[in-house]
Amino acid sequence: MKLNLLLLGLGTGEIILIAFAILLLFGAKRIPELMKSMGKGVKNFKEGMKEVEKEINAPDEPAKGTSPESGPESR
């Protein structure tokens, strides 16, 4: 599969132009910081998705501290 198909039909010239525009907008020093923060955001998103999947797939268990003995009816 060609790189052009993966990037929505953008050619090499368009990709270079977009990269140059990003470089002008943010500057060479700021781009690594942006990529680092984007990476952290993606990592946090994936961790959150894993937690949600774990909660969905987990069997129904009572939450901690909500056992039937500790309810108001047992007092």
C-alpha positions in Angstrom: 0.0 0.0 0.0 1.4 3.4 -1.0 2.0 6.2 1.5 -0.3 8.4 -0.6 -3.3 6.1 0.1 -2.7 6.2 3.8 -2.6 10.0 3.9 -5.9 10.6 2.1 -4.4 11.0 -1.3 -1.9 13.7 -0.4 1.2 13.8 -2.5 4.8 14.3 -1.4 4.7 18.0 -2.2 1.6 18.6 -0.1 3.1 16.7 2.8 6.3 18.7 2.7 4.3 22.0 2.5 2.2 21.0 5.5 5.3 20.0 7.5 6.9 23.4 6.6 3.8 25.3 7.7 3.7 23.5 11.0 7.4 24.3 11.5 6.7 27.9 10.8 3.7 28.1 13.1 5.2 26.3 16.1 9.0 26.7 15.7 11.6 24.0 15.8 12.0 24.1 19.6 8.3 23.7 20.4 7.5 20.7 18.1 9.2 18.1 20.3 7.2 19.4 23.3 4.0 19.2 21.3 4.7 15.6 20.2 5.6 14.6 23.7 2.3 16.0 25.1 0.4 14.3 22.2 2.0 11.0 23.1 1.1 11.4 26.7 -2.5 12.2 25.7 -2.7 9.1 23.5 -1.3 7.0 26.2 -3.8 8.2 28.8 -6.6 7.7 26.3 -5.6 4.1 25.7 -5.3 3.4 29.4 -8.8 4.9 30.0 -10.2 2.7 27.2 -8.6 -0.4 28.8 -10.1 0.5 32.1 -13.6 0.9 30.6 -13.2 -2.4 28.7 -12.2 -4.1 31.9 -15.2 -2.7 33.8 -17.6 -3.7 31.0 -16.2 -7.2 30.8 -15.8 -7.8 34.5 -18.5 -9.9 36.3 -21.0 -8.0 38.4 -19.3 -7.6 41.8 -20.4 -5.3 44.6 -18.2 -2.2 45.0 -15.8 -2.1 47.9 -17.4 -1.4 51.2 -20.9 -2.2 50.1 -21.3 -5.7 51.4 -24.7 -6.7 52.5 -23.6 -6.9 56.2 -22.6 -3.3 56.2 -25.9 -2.0 55.0 -28.4 0.0 57.1 -30.7 -3.0 57.4 -28.2 -5.1 59.4 -27.9 -2.6 62.2 
